[in-house]
Amino acid sequence: VKFRNLLNGRVWERTYKSGESIEAADVMETDMEYLYSDGEFWHFMKTDDSYEQVAADSNAISEAKDWLKEQDVYQVILWNEAPISVTPPNFVELEVTDTDPGLKGDNAQGVTKPATLSSGAIVKVPLFINIGDVLRVDTRTAEYQNRVNK
């Protein structure tokens, strides 16, 4: 079995015999809305009726950092009421903030160019994508899926 320590990110392997069991971690998974970043912490709000806010540090959001968009909902794992892991949805819609200009009718198959999204992520996109286009991106593979109508 491979284990990953959610507090420090270390991974280790253990072998267990058939029938052995281990105690589950005392964590709570909850959906939370991303609010803003103050430079040091990323702030999330519970989507239930409590509207309680929590601040996640850079270790907790490491995998989701490129996909954070204000007012989107993310799965947050809490341990002792502190976020230890943030998981983005499988697909996010983000605006292109920088890319080489596209040419009308330039739709050669398989040819891509890099595009910087509003979250800071860089993905490979087809040549016809322009600045200001909103794209649907798979967060698991960082791949362009399609263009979204505004």
C-alpha positions in Angstrom: 0.0 0.0 0.0 1.3 3.5 -0.8 0.5 6.2 1.8 0.8 9.9 1.3 1.2 12.2 4.4 -1.2 15.1 3.6 0.6 17.4 6.0 4.1 17.2 4.5 3.5 15.3 1.2 5.8 12.4 1.9 4.9 9.0 0.3 5.9 5.7 1.8 5.0 2.0 1.1 3.9 -0.7 3.6 3.0 -4.3 3.1 0.1 -5.8 4.9 -1.0 -9.4 5.2 -4.5 -10.5 4.1 -7.1 -9.7 6.7 -5.0 -7.0 8.5 -6.6 -3.6 8.8 -5.6 -0.1 9.7 -7.5 2.7 11.4 -8.9 5.4 9.0 -7.7 8.9 9.3 -10.0 11.3 11.2 -10.6 13.7 8.4 -13.7 15.3 6.9 -14.3 16.0 3.2 -16.4 18.9 2.4 -17.3 21.2 -0.6 -16.1 24.7 -0.1 -16.2 27.8 -2.3 -12.9 29.5 -3.1 -13.0 33.2 -2.1 -9.6 34.9 -2.5 -5.9 34.7 -1.8 -4.1 37.2 0.4 -0.6 36.2 -0.8 0.1 33.8 2.1 -3.2 31.9 2.5 -6.1 30.9 0.2 -9.5 31.4 1.8 -12.4 29.1 1.4 -16.0 29.2 2.7 -18.3 26.3 3.6 -21.3 26.1 1.2 -23.7 24.9 3.9 -25.7 27.4 6.0 -22.8 28.2 8.4 -20.7 30.2 5.8 -17.7 29.5 8.0 -14.4 30.4 6.4 -11.0 28.6 6.6 -7.6 29.5 5.3 -5.4 27.0 3.5 -1.7 27.3 3.2 0.5 26.5 0.2 1.0 22.8 1.2 -2.8 22.3 1.2 -3.5 23.8 -2.2 -0.3 22.6 -4.0 -2.1 20.4 -6.5 -5.1 22.8 -7.0 -3.1 26.1 -7.3 -3.2 26.3 -11.1 -7.0 25.7 -11.2 -8.3 28.1 -8.5 -11.1 30.4 -9.7 -13.0 32.7 -7.3 -16.5 31.5 -6.5 -15.9 27.9 -7.8 -16.5 25.0 -5.5 -13.6 22.7 -4.5 -13.4 19.6 -2.3 -11.5 20.4 0.8 -10.2 17.8 3.3 -10.2 19.1 6.9 -8.3 17.7 9.8 -8.9 19.4 13.2 -10.9 22.1 11.3 -7.8 23.0 9.2 -7.6 22.3 5.5 -4.9 19.8 4.6 -5.8 19.1 0.9 -7.8 20.9 -1.8 -9.0 19.0 -4.9 -10.3 21.0 -7.9 -13.3 19.8 -9.9 -12.4 17.5 -12.9 -13.1 20.4 -15.3 -12.8 24.1 -14.9 -13.6 27.0 -17.2 -10.9 29.7 -17.3 -10.2 32.7 -19.6 -7.1 32.9 -21.8 -5.0 35.9 -20.7 -2.0 35.4 -23.0 -1.3 33.4 -26.1 0.1 34.0 -29.6 -2.5 35.4 -32.0 -4.7 32.9 -33.8 -5.3 33.0 -37.5 -8.9 32.7 -38.9 -9.2 29.4 -40.7 -6.0 28.0 -39.1 -7.3 24.6 -37.9 -4.6 22.2 -38.7 -5.1 19.0 -36.7 -2.7 18.3 -33.9 -0.8 21.6 -33.9 -0.8 23.4 -30.6 0.5 26.5 -28.9 0.9 27.4 -25.2 -1.8 29.6 -23.6 -1.7 31.2 -20.2 -5.0 31.1 -18.3 -6.5 33.5 -15.8 -5.4 31.2 -12.9 -1.8 31.2 -14.1 -1.9 27.7 -15.6 -0.3 27.1 -19.0 -2.0 24.6 -21.3 -1.5 23.6 -24.9 -4.3 24.8 -27.1 -5.2 24.7 -30.8 -4.0 27.5 -33.1 -7.5 29.2 -33.4 -7.7 30.1 -29.6 -7.3 33.8 -28.9 -6.9 36.0 -25.8 -10.2 36.4 -24.1 -11.6 33.0 -25.0 -13.0 30.9 -22.2 -11.7 27.3 -22.2 -12.8 24.1 -20.5 -9.7 22.4 -19.1 -9.4 18.9 -17.6 -7.6 19.5 -14.2 -6.4 15.9 -13.9 -4.3 16.0 -17.1 -4.1 19.8 -17.7 -5.5 19.3 -21.2 -7.6 21.6 -23.3 -11.1 20.2 -23.8 -13.1 22.8 -25.7 -14.0 26.5 -26.0 -17.0 27.7 -24.0 -19.5 30.3 -25.1 -19.4 33.4 -22.8 
